[in-house]
Amino acid sequence: MSGFILVVEDEPKLASLLEDYLRASGFEAATIADGREVLPAVRRREPQAILLDLMLPGKPGLDVFREVRAHADIPVIMVTAKVEEVDRLLGLELGADDYICKPYSPREVVARVKAVLRRGRRETAAGPTGLALDGQRYEAVLDGVLLELTPVEFRLLRTLAARPGRIFPRAELLDNLYEDHRVVADRTVDSHVKNLRRKLQKVRPEEEIVHSVYGVGYKLEI
């Protein structure tokens, strides 16, 4: 896999390490340390993806993210030392493609970049690959196989499939599961996800399509 990745990181050693790992994986990479320089750089050469640290000099990372997304729909992976739940949810609700908390493995970062790029290419080609949803019949078909889903499982899958790769907090998923808006515990989602995974894995036994993101929620990778 190849492409140009922009690393926005003000820690020189970490930025250099990420560049090295990206280049070793076949990517081109460049680093920016000041938030004010990101948008001009994107206008000069649009990257395939951006690794965006949120704690930046010059301009906060979230402001940079808004500027970039107003310019172009470039995949953005947010990177930060902030681990509080509110920061995670704020970043994801803005539409970030993924979110990594420091400390992390550079190999993990490269793997996340590859996953985001693969997902973007599949969505551009034909939407969520191999998955078809019929909202009137409450039917889901994966790779030509009809999934025997309950209405709640169908709504769960439909919500996740609407934004593949986006991490949905449990509370947000619950808002979409029950038409009568009943009050249930957040962990109820875990039970539905377990059942949905089991049915998806009957069709793709070697894949984990619904991923858990510790402390946040779930996302669909397909």
Buried (B, 14 or more C-beta within 10 A) or exposed (E): EEBBBBBBBBBEEBBEBBBEBBEEBEBBBBBBBEBBBBBEBBEEEBBBBBBBBBBBEBBEBBBBBEBBBEEEEBBBBBBBEBEEEEBBBBBBEEEBBBBBBEEEEBEEBBEBBBBBBBBBEBBEEEBBBBBBBEEEEBBBBBEEBEBEBEEBBBBBBBBBBEBBBBBBBBEBBBEBBBEEEEEEEEEBBBEBBEBBBEBBBEBBEEEEBBBBBEEBBBBBBB
